[in-house]
């Protein structure tokens, strides 16, 4: 039987990976830079803490929101 906590952890890790990859693609930057951007964002904190079910939203939507609201024109 699959442990729900393990499944949630894998889902969260995949979500974070998808967000980081999307940021790198859209901004035309290296994955390492996108990694740093993501983990210094409020979004990373919200997903980590499971606030408001945000960890269940689409990775592309979350990445676009991060780019628009936290990066602006960087």
PDB file of N, CA, C, O and CB in Angstrom:
ATOM      1  N   UNK A   1       0.847  -1.181   0.000  1.00  0.00           N
ATOM      2  CA  UNK A   1       0.000   0.000   0.000  1.00  0.00           C
ATOM      3  C   UNK A   1       0.895   1.248   0.000  1.00  0.00           C
ATOM      4  O   UNK A   1       1.936   1.279   0.655  1.00  0.00           O
ATOM      5  CB  UNK A   1      -0.965  -0.004   1.232  1.00  0.00           C
ATOM      6  N   UNK A   2       0.476   2.256  -0.734  1.00  0.00           N
ATOM      7  CA  UNK A   2       1.239   3.490  -0.855  1.00  0.00           C
ATOM      8  C   UNK A   2       0.970   4.390   0.345  1.00  0.00           C
ATOM      9  O   UNK A   2      -0.177   4.620   0.725  1.00  0.00           O
ATOM     10  CB  UNK A   2       0.891   4.220  -2.167  1.00  0.00           C
ATOM     11  N   UNK A   3       2.029   4.880   0.920  1.00  0.00           N
ATOM     12  CA  UNK A   3       1.932   5.798   2.044  1.00  0.00           C
ATOM     13  C   UNK A   3       1.563   7.189   1.519  1.00  0.00           C
ATOM     14  O   UNK A   3       2.265   7.730   0.666  1.00  0.00           O
ATOM     15  CB  UNK A   3       3.268   5.839   2.847  1.00  0.00           C
ATOM     16  N   UNK A   4       0.496   7.757   2.008  1.00  0.00           N
ATOM     17  CA  UNK A   4       0.022   9.067   1.530  1.00  0.00           C
ATOM     18  C   UNK A   4       1.064  10.165   1.714  1.00  0.00           C
ATOM     19  O   UNK A   4       1.202  11.036   0.855  1.00  0.00           O
ATOM     20  CB  UNK A   4      -1.257   9.456   2.259  1.00  0.00           C
ATOM     21  N   UNK A   5       1.786  10.135   2.807  1.00  0.00           N
ATOM     22  CA  UNK A   5       2.805  11.160   3.051  1.00  0.00           C
ATOM     23  C   UNK A   5       3.933  11.068   2.033  1.00  0.00           C
ATOM     24  O   UNK A   5       4.424  12.087   1.548  1.00  0.00           O
ATOM     25  CB  UNK A   5       3.371  11.026   4.469  1.00  0.00           C
ATOM     26  N   UNK A   6       4.338   9.853   1.713  1.00  0.00           N
ATOM     27  CA  UNK A   6       5.384   9.656   0.703  1.00  0.00           C
ATOM     28  C   UNK A   6       4.905  10.130  -0.659  1.00  0.00           C
ATOM     29  O   UNK A   6       5.652  10.773  -1.396  1.00  0.00           O
ATOM     30  CB  UNK A   6       5.802   8.174   0.632  1.00  0.00           C
ATOM     31  N   UNK A   7       3.675   9.816  -0.988  1.00  0.00           N
ATOM     32  CA  UNK A   7       3.096  10.234  -2.261  1.00  0.00           C
ATOM     33  C   UNK A   7       3.015  11.758  -2.344  1.00  0.00           C
ATOM     34  O   UNK A   7       3.331  12.338  -3.382  1.00  0.00           O
ATOM     35  CB  UNK A   7       1.700   9.616  -2.445  1.00  0.00           C
ATOM     36  N   UNK A   8       2.603  12.394  -1.280  1.00  0.00           N
ATOM     37  CA  UNK A   8       2.527  13.858  -1.249  1.00  0.00           C
ATOM     38  C   UNK A   8       3.916  14.467  -1.404  1.00  0.00           C
ATOM     39  O   UNK A   8       4.070  15.477  -2.090  1.00  0.00           O
ATOM     40  CB  UNK A   8       1.876  14.342   0.064  1.00  0.00           C
ATOM     41  N   UNK A   9       4.912  13.878  -0.789  1.00  0.00           N
ATOM     42  CA  UNK A   9       6.282  14.372  -0.899  1.00  0.00           C
ATOM     43  C   UNK A   9       6.789  14.272  -2.331  1.00  0.00           C
ATOM     44  O   UNK A   9       7.401  15.210  -2.843  1.00  0.00           O
ATOM     45  CB  UNK A   9       7.206  13.596   0.039  1.00  0.00           C
ATOM     46  N   UNK A  10       6.536  13.142  -2.977  1.00  0.00           N
ATOM     47  CA  UNK A  10       6.960  12.965  -4.371  1.00  0.00           C
ATOM     48  C   UNK A  10       6.251  13.977  -5.262  1.00  0.00           C
ATOM     49  O   UNK A  10       6.878  14.575  -6.136  1.00  0.00           O
ATOM     50  CB  UNK A  10       6.671  11.522  -4.857  1.00  0.00           C
ATOM     51  N   UNK A  11       4.958  14.175  -5.052  1.00  0.00           N
ATOM     52  CA  UNK A  11       4.204  15.140  -5.838  1.00  0.00           C
ATOM     53  C   UNK A  11       4.780  16.546  -5.664  1.00  0.00           C
ATOM     54  O   UNK A  11       4.948  17.280  -6.638  1.00  0.00           O
ATOM     55  CB  UNK A  11       2.722  15.115  -5.438  1.00  0.00           C
ATOM     56  N   UNK A  12       5.077  16.912  -4.424  1.00  0.00           N
ATOM     57  CA  UNK A  12       5.634  18.240  -4.144  1.00  0.00           C
ATOM     58  C   UNK A  12       6.998  18.414  -4.808  1.00  0.00           C
ATOM     59  O   UNK A  12       7.282  19.473  -5.366  1.00  0.00           O
ATOM     60  CB  UNK A  12       5.755  18.464  -2.628  1.00  0.00           C
ATOM     61  N   UNK A  13       7.828  17.403  -4.754  1.00  0.00           N
ATOM     62  CA  UNK A  13       9.145  17.474  -5.392  1.00  0.00           C
ATOM     63  C   UNK A  13       9.010  17.631  -6.902  1.00  0.00           C
ATOM     64  O   UNK A  13       9.734  18.418  -7.512  1.00  0.00           O
ATOM     65  CB  UNK A  13       9.970  16.221  -5.064  1.00  0.00           C
ATOM     66  N   UNK A  14       8.086  16.885  -7.508  1.00  0.00           N
ATOM     67  CA  UNK A  14       7.857  17.011  -8.943  1.00  0.00           C
ATOM     68  C   UNK A  14       7.316  18.392  -9.297  1.00  0.00           C
ATOM     69  O   UNK A  14       7.700  18.968 -10.315  1.00  0.00           O
ATOM     70  CB  UNK A  14       6.891  15.932  -9.421  1.00  0.00           C
ATOM     71  N   UNK A  15       6.437  18.917  -8.470  1.00  0.00           N
ATOM     72  CA  UNK A  15       5.898  20.251  -8.687  1.00  0.00           C
ATOM     73  C   UNK A  15       7.020  21.286  -8.663  1.00  0.00           C
ATOM     74  O   UNK A  15       7.096  22.149  -9.537  1.00  0.00           O
ATOM     75  CB  UNK A  15       4.834  20.582  -7.627  1.00  0.00           C
ATOM     76  N   UNK A  16       7.880  21.194  -7.666  1.00  0.00           N
ATOM     77  CA  UNK A  16       9.000  22.134  -7.565  1.00  0.00           C
ATOM     78  C   UNK A  16       9.934  22.017  -8.765  1.00  0.00           C
ATOM     79  O   UNK A  16      10.379  23.028  -9.308  1.00  0.00           O
ATOM     80  CB  UNK A  16       9.782  21.893  -6.270  1.00  0.00           C
ATOM     81  N   UNK A  17      10.229  20.793  -9.176  1.00  0.00           N
ATOM     82  CA  UNK A  17      11.085  20.587 -10.348  1.00  0.00           C
ATOM     83  C   UNK A  17      10.464  21.192 -11.598  1.00  0.00           C
ATOM     84  O   UNK A  17      11.155  21.831 -12.391  1.00  0.00           O
ATOM     85  CB  UNK A  17      11.345  19.095 -10.565  1.00  0.00           C
ATOM     86  N   UNK A  18       9.159  20.993 -11.777  1.00  0.00           N
ATOM     87  CA  UNK A  18       8.469  21.535 -12.949  1.00  0.00           C
ATOM     88  C   UNK A  18       8.477  23.064 -12.937  1.00  0.00           C
ATOM     89  O   UNK A  18       8.654  23.692 -13.981  1.00  0.00           O
ATOM     90  CB  UNK A  18       7.024  21.017 -13.004  1.00  0.00           C
ATOM     91  N   UNK A  19       8.290  23.653 -11.778  1.00  0.00           N
ATOM     92  CA  UNK A  19       8.316  25.111 -11.660  1.00  0.00           C
ATOM     93  C   UNK A  19       9.700  25.640 -12.012  1.00  0.00           C
ATOM     94  O   UNK A  19       9.820  26.605 -12.768  1.00  0.00           O
ATOM     95  CB  UNK A  19       7.917  25.552 -10.235  1.00  0.00           C
ATOM     96  N   UNK A  20      10.733  25.027 -11.478  1.00  0.00           N
ATOM     97  CA  UNK A  20      12.110  25.460 -11.735  1.00  0.00           C
ATOM     98  C   UNK A  20      12.447  25.341 -13.221  1.00  0.00           C
ATOM     99  O   UNK A  20      13.035  26.256 -13.797  1.00  0.00           O
ATOM    100  CB  UNK A  20      13.103  24.628 -10.897  1.00  0.00           C
ATOM    101  N   UNK A  21      12.080  24.230 -13.839  1.00  0.00           N
ATOM    102  CA  UNK A  21      12.339  24.044 -15.272  1.00  0.00           C
ATOM    103  C   UNK A  21      11.614  25.097 -16.097  1.00  0.00           C
ATOM    104  O   UNK A  21      12.177  25.639 -17.048  1.00  0.00           O
ATOM    105  CB  UNK A  21      11.910  22.640 -15.720  1.00  0.00           C
ATOM    106  N   UNK A  22      10.381  25.384 -15.743  1.00  0.00           N
ATOM    107  CA  UNK A  22       9.593  26.369 -16.481  1.00  0.00           C
ATOM    108  C   UNK A  22      10.212  27.761 -16.355  1.00  0.00           C
ATOM    109  O   UNK A  22      10.300  28.489 -17.344  1.00  0.00           O
ATOM    110  CB  UNK A  22       8.140  26.385 -15.974  1.00  0.00           C
ATOM    111  N   UNK A  23      10.635  28.131 -15.166  1.00  0.00           N
ATOM    112  CA  UNK A  23      11.290  29.434 -14.967  1.00  0.00           C
ATOM    113  C   UNK A  23      12.538  29.528 -15.838  1.00  0.00           C
ATOM    114  O   UNK A  23      12.763  30.547 -16.491  1.00  0.00           O
ATOM    115  CB  UNK A  23      11.659  29.646 -13.471  1.00  0.00           C
ATOM    116  N   UNK A  24      13.344  28.478 -15.853  1.00  0.00           N
ATOM    117  CA  UNK A  24      14.571  28.476 -16.651  1.00  0.00           C
ATOM    118  C   UNK A  24      14.255  28.645 -18.136  1.00  0.00           C
ATOM    119  O   UNK A  24      14.921  29.411 -18.833  1.00  0.00           O
ATOM    120  CB  UNK A  24      15.359  27.174 -16.422  1.00  0.00           C
ATOM    121  N   UNK A  25      13.249  27.936 -18.614  1.00  0.00           N
ATOM    122  CA  UNK A  25      12.881  28.020 -20.027  1.00  0.00           C
ATOM    123  C   UNK A  25      12.373  29.406 -20.404  1.00  0.00           C
ATOM    124  O   UNK A  25      12.825  29.994 -21.387  1.00  0.00           O
ATOM    125  CB  UNK A  25      11.824  26.982 -20.353  1.00  0.00           C
ATOM    126  N   UNK A  26      11.440  29.919 -19.625  1.00  0.00           N
ATOM    127  CA  UNK A  26      10.810  31.200 -19.943  1.00  0.00           C
ATOM    128  C   UNK A  26      11.800  32.357 -19.839  1.00  0.00           C
ATOM    129  O   UNK A  26      11.809  33.255 -20.681  1.00  0.00           O
ATOM    130  CB  UNK A  26       9.625  31.448 -19.017  1.00  0.00           C
ATOM    131  N   UNK A  27      12.618  32.329 -18.820  1.00  0.00           N
ATOM    132  CA  UNK A  27      13.573  33.423 -18.602  1.00  0.00           C
ATOM    133  C   UNK A  27      14.877  33.223 -19.372  1.00  0.00           C
ATOM    134  O   UNK A  27      15.705  34.132 -19.426  1.00  0.00           O
ATOM    135  CB  UNK A  27      13.876  33.558 -17.119  1.00  0.00           C
ATOM    136  N   UNK A  28      15.068  32.052 -19.966  1.00  0.00           N
ATOM    137  CA  UNK A  28      16.290  31.768 -20.708  1.00  0.00           C
ATOM    138  C   UNK A  28      17.530  31.771 -19.829  1.00  0.00           C
ATOM    139  O   UNK A  28      18.570  32.322 -20.192  1.00  0.00           O
ATOM    140  CB  UNK A  28      16.457  32.768 -21.812  1.00  0.00           C
ATOM    141  N   UNK A  29      17.397  31.145 -18.668  1.00  0.00           N
ATOM    142  CA  UNK A  29      18.498  31.109 -17.703  1.00  0.00           C
ATOM    143  C   UNK A  29      18.856  29.668 -17.376  1.00  0.00           C
ATOM    144  O   UNK A  29      18.113  28.743 -17.705  1.00  0.00           O
ATOM    145  CB  UNK A  29      18.126  31.875 -16.413  1.00  0.00           C
ATOM    146  N   UNK A  30      19.991  29.486 -16.733  1.00  0.00           N
ATOM    147  CA  UNK A  30      20.418  28.149 -16.326  1.00  0.00           C
ATOM    148  C   UNK A  30      19.522  27.640 -15.193  1.00  0.00           C
ATOM    149  O   UNK A  30      18.937  28.415 -14.436  1.00  0.00           O
ATOM    150  CB  UNK A  30      21.906  28.159 -15.883  1.00  0.00           C
ATOM    151  N   UNK A  31      19.438  26.315 -15.104  1.00  0.00           N
ATOM    152  CA  UNK A  31      18.624  25.702 -14.057  1.00  0.00           C
ATOM    153  C   UNK A  31      19.063  26.136 -12.667  1.00  0.00           C
ATOM    154  O   UNK A  31      18.227  26.335 -11.785  1.00  0.00           O
ATOM    155  CB  UNK A  31      18.685  24.191 -14.165  1.00  0.00           C
ATOM    156  N   UNK A  32      20.365  26.283 -12.464  1.00  0.00           N
ATOM    157  CA  UNK A  32      20.880  26.674 -11.141  1.00  0.00           C
ATOM    158  C   UNK A  32      20.335  28.041 -10.732  1.00  0.00           C
ATOM    159  O   UNK A  32      19.960  28.238  -9.576  1.00  0.00           O
ATOM    160  CB  UNK A  32      22.427  26.701 -11.146  1.00  0.00           C
ATOM    161  N   UNK A  33      20.291  28.980 -11.670  1.00  0.00           N
ATOM    162  CA  UNK A  33      19.762  30.321 -11.393  1.00  0.00           C
ATOM    163  C   UNK A  33      18.258  30.238 -11.099  1.00  0.00           C
ATOM    164  O   UNK A  33      17.761  30.883 -10.176  1.00  0.00           O
ATOM    165  CB  UNK A  33      20.032  31.280 -12.594  1.00  0.00           C
ATOM    166  N   UNK A  34      17.540  29.431 -11.901  1.00  0.00           N
ATOM    167  CA  UNK A  34      16.106  29.245 -11.671  1.00  0.00           C
ATOM    168  C   UNK A  34      15.856  28.593 -10.313  1.00  0.00           C
ATOM    169  O   UNK A  34      14.904  28.942  -9.615  1.00  0.00           O
ATOM    170  CB  UNK A  34      15.486  28.389 -12.793  1.00  0.00           C
ATOM    171  N   UNK A  35      16.714  27.648  -9.946  1.00  0.00           N
ATOM    172  CA  UNK A  35      16.653  26.991  -8.639  1.00  0.00           C
ATOM    173  C   UNK A  35      16.760  28.036  -7.520  1.00  0.00           C
ATOM    174  O   UNK A  35      15.965  28.035  -6.580  1.00  0.00           O
ATOM    175  CB  UNK A  35      17.784  25.931  -8.506  1.00  0.00           C
ATOM    176  N   UNK A  36      17.743  28.916  -7.635  1.00  0.00           N
ATOM    177  CA  UNK A  36      17.940  29.961  -6.631  1.00  0.00           C
ATOM    178  C   UNK A  36      16.745  30.911  -6.562  1.00  0.00           C
ATOM    179  O   UNK A  36      16.312  31.304  -5.479  1.00  0.00           O
ATOM    180  CB  UNK A  36      19.211  30.748  -6.935  1.00  0.00           C
ATOM    181  N   UNK A  37      16.219  31.271  -7.731  1.00  0.00           N
ATOM    182  CA  UNK A  37      15.052  32.155  -7.780  1.00  0.00           C
ATOM    183  C   UNK A  37      13.874  31.496  -7.072  1.00  0.00           C
ATOM    184  O   UNK A  37      13.215  32.112  -6.234  1.00  0.00           O
ATOM    185  CB  UNK A  37      14.679  32.498  -9.246  1.00  0.00           C
ATOM    186  N   UNK A  38      13.622  30.252  -7.413  1.00  0.00           N
ATOM    187  CA  UNK A  38      12.480  29.559  -6.810  1.00  0.00           C
ATOM    188  C   UNK A  38      12.628  29.449  -5.295  1.00  0.00           C
ATOM    189  O   UNK A  38      11.709  29.807  -4.559  1.00  0.00           O
ATOM    190  CB  UNK A  38      12.325  28.165  -7.420  1.00  0.00           C
ATOM    191  N   UNK A  39      13.762  28.964  -4.827  1.00  0.00           N
ATOM    192  CA  UNK A  39      13.911  28.725  -3.392  1.00  0.00           C
ATOM    193  C   UNK A  39      14.064  29.996  -2.559  1.00  0.00           C
ATOM    194  O   UNK A  39      14.042  29.934  -1.330  1.00  0.00           O
ATOM    195  CB  UNK A  39      15.091  27.847  -3.159  1.00  0.00           C
ATOM    196  N   UNK A  40      14.218  31.136  -3.207  1.00  0.00           N
ATOM    197  CA  UNK A  40      14.225  32.400  -2.458  1.00  0.00           C
ATOM    198  C   UNK A  40      12.877  33.115  -2.575  1.00  0.00           C
ATOM    199  O   UNK A  40      12.733  34.255  -2.135  1.00  0.00           O
ATOM    200  CB  UNK A  40      15.356  33.319  -2.965  1.00  0.00           C
ATOM    201  N   UNK A  41      11.898  32.441  -3.166  1.00  0.00           N
ATOM    202  CA  UNK A  41      10.590  33.063  -3.382  1.00  0.00           C
ATOM    203  C   UNK A  41       9.603  32.727  -2.262  1.00  0.00           C
ATOM    204  O   UNK A  41       9.786  31.778  -1.501  1.00  0.00           O
ATOM    205  CB  UNK A  41      10.017  32.620  -4.723  1.00  0.00           C
ATOM    206  N   UNK A  42       8.561  33.537  -2.196  1.00  0.00           N
ATOM    207  CA  UNK A  42       7.466  33.266  -1.263  1.00  0.00           C
ATOM    208  C   UNK A  42       6.727  31.998  -1.674  1.00  0.00           C
ATOM    209  O   UNK A  42       6.205  31.268  -0.831  1.00  0.00           O
ATOM    210  CB  UNK A  42       6.491  34.462  -1.204  1.00  0.00           C
ATOM    211  N   UNK A  43       6.689  31.747  -2.978  1.00  0.00           N
ATOM    212  CA  UNK A  43       6.004  30.567  -3.485  1.00  0.00           C
ATOM    213  C   UNK A  43       6.600  29.291  -2.900  1.00  0.00           C
ATOM    214  O   UNK A  43       5.859  28.399  -2.486  1.00  0.00           O
ATOM    215  CB  UNK A  43       6.072  30.529  -5.008  1.00  0.00           C
ATOM    216  N   UNK A  44       7.915  29.195  -2.861  1.00  0.00           N
ATOM    217  CA  UNK A  44       8.577  28.010  -2.296  1.00  0.00           C
ATOM    218  C   UNK A  44       8.173  27.813  -0.843  1.00  0.00           C
ATOM    219  O   UNK A  44       7.932  26.689  -0.403  1.00  0.00           O
ATOM    220  CB  UNK A  44      10.110  28.137  -2.406  1.00  0.00           C
ATOM    221  N   UNK A  45       8.102  28.893  -0.116  1.00  0.00           N
ATOM    222  CA  UNK A  45       7.697  28.823   1.294  1.00  0.00           C
ATOM    223  C   UNK A  45       6.246  28.351   1.415  1.00  0.00           C
ATOM    224  O   UNK A  45       5.926  27.518   2.263  1.00  0.00           O
ATOM    225  CB  UNK A  45       7.868  30.202   1.978  1.00  0.00           C
ATOM    226  N   UNK A  46       5.379  28.885   0.566  1.00  0.00           N
ATOM    227  CA  UNK A  46       3.967  28.500   0.613  1.00  0.00           C
ATOM    228  C   UNK A  46       3.777  27.031   0.263  1.00  0.00           C
ATOM    229  O   UNK A  46       2.985  26.338   0.902  1.00  0.00           O
ATOM    230  CB  UNK A  46       3.150  29.370  -0.337  1.00  0.00           C
ATOM    231  N   UNK A  47       4.492  26.555  -0.741  1.00  0.00           N
ATOM    232  CA  UNK A  47       4.375  25.149  -1.119  1.00  0.00           C
ATOM    233  C   UNK A  47       4.923  24.261  -0.008  1.00  0.00           C
ATOM    234  O   UNK A  47       4.326  23.236   0.323  1.00  0.00           O
ATOM    235  CB  UNK A  47       5.117  24.876  -2.443  1.00  0.00           C
ATOM    236  N   UNK A  48       6.039  24.646   0.556  1.00  0.00           N
ATOM    237  CA  UNK A  48       6.659  23.868   1.628  1.00  0.00           C
ATOM    238  C   UNK A  48       5.729  23.742   2.834  1.00  0.00           C
ATOM    239  O   UNK A  48       5.636  22.683   3.454  1.00  0.00           O
ATOM    240  CB  UNK A  48       7.983  24.509   2.051  1.00  0.00           C
ATOM    241  N   UNK A  49       5.046  24.838   3.156  1.00  0.00           N
ATOM    242  CA  UNK A  49       4.162  24.853   4.317  1.00  0.00           C
ATOM    243  C   UNK A  49       2.762  24.337   3.998  1.00  0.00           C
ATOM    244  O   UNK A  49       1.949  24.137   4.901  1.00  0.00           O
ATOM    245  CB  UNK A  49       4.072  26.251   4.871  1.00  0.00           C
ATOM    246  N   UNK A  50       2.481  24.123   2.713  1.00  0.00           N
ATOM    247  CA  UNK A  50       1.163  23.633   2.324  1.00  0.00           C
ATOM    248  C   UNK A  50       0.061  24.638   2.559  1.00  0.00           C
ATOM    249  O   UNK A  50      -1.060  24.265   2.904  1.00  0.00           O
ATOM    250  CB  UNK A  50       0.850  22.381   3.064  1.00  0.00           C
ATOM    251  N   UNK A  51       0.367  25.918   2.374  1.00  0.00           N
ATOM    252  CA  UNK A  51      -0.608  26.971   2.632  1.00  0.00           C
ATOM    253  C   UNK A  51      -1.687  27.022   1.554  1.00  0.00           C
ATOM    254  O   UNK A  51      -1.382  27.053   0.362  1.00  0.00           O
ATOM    255  CB  UNK A  51       0.090  28.318   2.726  1.00  0.00           C
ATOM    256  N   UNK A  52      -2.923  27.029   1.971  1.00  0.00           N
ATOM    257  CA  UNK A  52      -4.093  27.254   1.108  1.00  0.00           C
ATOM    258  C   UNK A  52      -4.198  26.265  -0.043  1.00  0.00           C
ATOM    259  O   UNK A  52      -4.816  26.587  -1.057  1.00  0.00           O
ATOM    260  CB  UNK A  52      -4.052  28.649   0.552  1.00  0.00           C
ATOM    261  N   UNK A  53      -3.636  25.106   0.070  1.00  0.00           N
ATOM    262  CA  UNK A  53      -3.714  24.122  -0.998  1.00  0.00           C
ATOM    263  C   UNK A  53      -2.948  24.494  -2.250  1.00  0.00           C
ATOM    264  O   UNK A  53      -3.151  23.898  -3.309  1.00  0.00           O
ATOM    265  CB  UNK A  53      -5.122  23.896  -1.348  1.00  0.00           C
ATOM    266  N   UNK A  54      -2.068  25.479  -2.134  1.00  0.00           N
ATOM    267  CA  UNK A  54      -1.317  25.957  -3.295  1.00  0.00           C
ATOM    268  C   UNK A  54      -0.465  24.863  -3.917  1.00  0.00           C
ATOM    269  O   UNK A  54      -0.174  24.907  -5.112  1.00  0.00           O
ATOM    270  CB  UNK A  54      -0.438  27.125  -2.902  1.00  0.00           C
ATOM    271  N   UNK A  55      -0.067  23.893  -3.126  1.00  0.00           N
ATOM    272  CA  UNK A  55       0.765  22.809  -3.642  1.00  0.00           C
ATOM    273  C   UNK A  55      -0.002  21.893  -4.595  1.00  0.00           C
ATOM    274  O   UNK A  55       0.594  21.032  -5.242  1.00  0.00           O
ATOM    275  CB  UNK A  55       1.326  21.997  -2.492  1.00  0.00           C
ATOM    276  N   UNK A  56      -1.305  22.074  -4.681  1.00  0.00           N
ATOM    277  CA  UNK A  56      -2.124  21.272  -5.584  1.00  0.00           C
ATOM    278  C   UNK A  56      -2.437  21.979  -6.896  1.00  0.00           C
ATOM    279  O   UNK A  56      -3.172  21.447  -7.729  1.00  0.00           O
ATOM    280  CB  UNK A  56      -3.404  20.896  -4.903  1.00  0.00           C
ATOM    281  N   UNK A  57      -1.889  23.168  -7.084  1.00  0.00           N
ATOM    282  CA  UNK A  57      -2.148  23.926  -8.307  1.00  0.00           C
ATOM    283  C   UNK A  57      -1.167  23.519  -9.412  1.00  0.00           C
ATOM    284  O   UNK A  57      -0.158  22.861  -9.158  1.00  0.00           O
ATOM    285  CB  UNK A  57      -2.047  25.442  -8.032  1.00  0.00           C
ATOM    286  N   UNK A  58      -1.487  23.922 -10.631  1.00  0.00           N
ATOM    287  CA  UNK A  58      -0.675  23.604 -11.797  1.00  0.00           C
ATOM    288  C   UNK A  58       0.682  24.303 -11.731  1.00  0.00           C
ATOM    289  O   UNK A  58       0.762  25.488 -11.406  1.00  0.00           O
ATOM    290  CB  UNK A  58      -1.410  23.998 -13.077  1.00  0.00           C
ATOM    291  N   UNK A  59       1.741  23.566 -12.041  1.00  0.00           N
ATOM    292  CA  UNK A  59       3.109  24.095 -11.970  1.00  0.00           C
ATOM    293  C   UNK A  59       3.306  25.294 -12.893  1.00  0.00           C
ATOM    294  O   UNK A  59       3.937  26.279 -12.509  1.00  0.00           O
ATOM    295  CB  UNK A  59       4.114  23.002 -12.325  1.00  0.00           C
ATOM    296  N   UNK A  60       2.771  25.213 -14.101  1.00  0.00           N
ATOM    297  CA  UNK A  60       2.932  26.312 -15.064  1.00  0.00           C
ATOM    298  C   UNK A  60       2.267  27.583 -14.541  1.00  0.00           C
ATOM    299  O   UNK A  60       2.850  28.664 -14.624  1.00  0.00           O
ATOM    300  CB  UNK A  60       2.334  25.926 -16.439  1.00  0.00           C
ATOM    301  N   UNK A  61       1.077  27.465 -14.014  1.00  0.00           N
ATOM    302  CA  UNK A  61       0.382  28.620 -13.447  1.00  0.00           C
ATOM    303  C   UNK A  61       1.179  29.230 -12.295  1.00  0.00           C
ATOM    304  O   UNK A  61       1.340  30.448 -12.218  1.00  0.00           O
ATOM    305  CB  UNK A  61      -1.018  28.216 -12.964  1.00  0.00           C
ATOM    306  N   UNK A  62       1.667  28.386 -11.414  1.00  0.00           N
ATOM    307  CA  UNK A  62       2.438  28.873 -10.272  1.00  0.00           C
ATOM    308  C   UNK A  62       3.735  29.554 -10.721  1.00  0.00           C
ATOM    309  O   UNK A  62       4.117  30.592 -10.181  1.00  0.00           O
ATOM    310  CB  UNK A  62       2.756  27.717  -9.316  1.00  0.00           C
ATOM    311  N   UNK A  63       4.407  28.964 -11.710  1.00  0.00           N
ATOM    312  CA  UNK A  63       5.647  29.549 -12.223  1.00  0.00           C
ATOM    313  C   UNK A  63       5.378  30.902 -12.886  1.00  0.00           C
ATOM    314  O   UNK A  63       6.137  31.852 -12.693  1.00  0.00           O
ATOM    315  CB  UNK A  63       6.317  28.589 -13.227  1.00  0.00           C
ATOM    316  N   UNK A  64       4.309  30.987 -13.659  1.00  0.00           N
ATOM    317  CA  UNK A  64       3.962  32.256 -14.307  1.00  0.00           C
ATOM    318  C   UNK A  64       3.639  33.321 -13.264  1.00  0.00           C
ATOM    319  O   UNK A  64       4.019  34.483 -13.414  1.00  0.00           O
ATOM    320  CB  UNK A  64       2.767  32.069 -15.262  1.00  0.00           C
ATOM    321  N   UNK A  65       2.941  32.922 -12.213  1.00  0.00           N
ATOM    322  CA  UNK A  65       2.626  33.856 -11.137  1.00  0.00           C
ATOM    323  C   UNK A  65       3.899  34.337 -10.443  1.00  0.00           C
ATOM    324  O   UNK A  65       4.033  35.524 -10.148  1.00  0.00           O
ATOM    325  CB  UNK A  65       1.682  33.199 -10.119  1.00  0.00           C
ATOM    326  N   UNK A  66       4.825  33.432 -10.185  1.00  0.00           N
ATOM    327  CA  UNK A  66       6.096  33.800  -9.563  1.00  0.00           C
ATOM    328  C   UNK A  66       6.856  34.778 -10.463  1.00  0.00           C
ATOM    329  O   UNK A  66       7.369  35.791  -9.987  1.00  0.00           O
ATOM    330  CB  UNK A  66       6.955  32.539  -9.284  1.00  0.00           C
ATOM    331  N   UNK A  67       6.927  34.477 -11.749  1.00  0.00           N
ATOM    332  CA  UNK A  67       7.643  35.338 -12.692  1.00  0.00           C
ATOM    333  C   UNK A  67       7.016  36.726 -12.730  1.00  0.00           C
ATOM    334  O   UNK A  67       7.724  37.731 -12.671  1.00  0.00           O
ATOM    335  CB  UNK A  67       7.645  34.717 -14.102  1.00  0.00           C
ATOM    336  N   UNK A  68       5.704  36.784 -12.827  1.00  0.00           N
ATOM    337  CA  UNK A  68       5.008  38.062 -12.925  1.00  0.00           C
ATOM    338  C   UNK A  68       5.069  38.879 -11.642  1.00  0.00           C
ATOM    339  O   UNK A  68       5.330  40.081 -11.680  1.00  0.00           O
ATOM    340  CB  UNK A  68       3.578  37.828 -13.297  1.00  0.00           C
ATOM    341  N   UNK A  69       4.830  38.235 -10.514  1.00  0.00           N
ATOM    342  CA  UNK A  69       4.696  38.983  -9.261  1.00  0.00           C
ATOM    343  C   UNK A  69       5.977  39.129  -8.455  1.00  0.00           C
ATOM    344  O   UNK A  69       6.115  40.091  -7.698  1.00  0.00           O
ATOM    345  CB  UNK A  69       3.684  38.330  -8.415  1.00  0.00           C
ATOM    346  N   UNK A  70       6.914  38.202  -8.597  1.00  0.00           N
ATOM    347  CA  UNK A  70       8.113  38.291  -7.789  1.00  0.00           C
ATOM    348  C   UNK A  70       9.346  38.718  -8.575  1.00  0.00           C
ATOM    349  O   UNK A  70      10.273  39.309  -8.021  1.00  0.00           O
ATOM    350  CB  UNK A  70       8.369  36.980  -7.140  1.00  0.00           C
ATOM    351  N   UNK A  71       9.349  38.415  -9.867  1.00  0.00           N
ATOM    352  CA  UNK A  71      10.517  38.786 -10.672  1.00  0.00           C
ATOM    353  C   UNK A  71      10.296  40.063 -11.455  1.00  0.00           C
ATOM    354  O   UNK A  71      11.240  40.812 -11.707  1.00  0.00           O
ATOM    355  CB  UNK A  71      10.869  37.669 -11.623  1.00  0.00           C
ATOM    356  N   UNK A  72       9.063  40.317 -11.840  1.00  0.00           N
ATOM    357  CA  UNK A  72       8.783  41.498 -12.632  1.00  0.00           C
ATOM    358  C   UNK A  72       9.589  41.512 -13.910  1.00  0.00           C
ATOM    359  O   UNK A  72       9.450  40.618 -14.745  1.00  0.00           O
ATOM    360  CB  UNK A  72       9.062  42.743 -11.834  1.00  0.00           C
ATOM    361  N   UNK A  73      10.426  42.511 -14.069  1.00  0.00           N
ATOM    362  CA  UNK A  73      11.207  42.663 -15.306  1.00  0.00           C
ATOM    363  C   UNK A  73      12.645  42.217 -15.141  1.00  0.00           C
ATOM    364  O   UNK A  73      13.482  42.551 -15.979  1.00  0.00           O
ATOM    365  CB  UNK A  73      11.181  44.101 -15.767  1.00  0.00           C
ATOM    366  N   UNK A  74      12.960  41.485 -14.106  1.00  0.00           N
ATOM    367  CA  UNK A  74      14.340  41.029 -13.903  1.00  0.00           C
ATOM    368  C   UNK A  74      14.828  40.235 -15.069  1.00  0.00           C
ATOM    369  O   UNK A  74      15.969  39.774 -15.067  1.00  0.00           O
ATOM    370  CB  UNK A  74      14.456  40.203 -12.648  1.00  0.00           C
TER     371      UNK A  74
END
